[in-house]
Each structure stands twice: as structure tokens, then as C-alpha cells.
Amino acid sequence: MAGSSLRKSSKRRVMADINVVPYIDVMLVLLVIFMVTAPMVNPGVVNLPTVGGAKVEPYPPIFLTINANEKITVSKDGDPTQSLNKFEIGAFARAQAEKAIDQPIMIAGDRDIKYGVVMDVMSTLKENGIKRITLAVKTQ
């Protein structure tokens, strides 16, 4: 009975709240640690094996020059080889993709032509199997 009289006289309540402040402090410390250490980790370094006598020869890019009149000229090694219109680009791209799938094509569009013309040429090349398309720019 002595135990029951102590309970009745005690006016303390049981706290049912959880104090989350220590958890927030721990999470902030972990966040700072990860932010400091993340730039130091370099997962992109791969130590590749060497093979004797293996040579990889990249293809020189083919230049498609689009002048102000929207005339397209194909150049290989700096020499113009043929002229195309926008309907012949697809056949040209398919022929180049069959020769070499990794053949890069560089588009040099005149500053005064519409942006849509260059985008149409790029999408036609992409649809017909060319995977590496770049745009030529002049540095200042």
C-alpha cells in the first residue's frame, strides 16, 4: 500500500514528446562532413590496361558548311567535295553511317541564317544514323 500512496501524491506527468534537436544536430554535422569530403573523392579515374601494337585512329571530321543562302557544301580535309540541298542530306548521312559509325560531322552555319535551318540539318543527320554531330564556332 505504501507504493500506491506515493503514486497518488506525485503530480508529475509523463512526457510523451520526442526531442528531435539532437537528431537535427547530428544530421547537420553529417551534411557538413559529406560536403567537405565529396569533392575529394574522384571516382572517374580508371587505370586501363595497355595492349602492345593497338592503334586507334580517329576519323577526321566532315564539314557541312551552310552559307547565307542555305546552300550546303560538304568538305573533307578542307577541300569542298560536293554540294547538297536539304533533301539530299538524309541519303548523305546514311552513306556516311554505313562507312563508319563513329564518323564525326561538324556543321559550320553562317551567322545570318535562321537557327531552324541548322536544327533541321542536325535532326536529319541524327535520324539517319550519324551519332557524333558538332557545331563549329569562331573564337574571339
Buried (B, 14 or more C-beta within 10 A) or exposed (E): EEEEEEEEEEEEEEEEEEEEEEEEEEEEEEEEEEEEEEEEEEEEEEEEEEEEEEEEEEBEBBBBBBEEEBEBBBBEEEEEEEEBEBEBBBEBBBEBBEEEEEBBBBBBBBEEBEEEBBEBBBEBBEEBBBEEBEEEEEEE
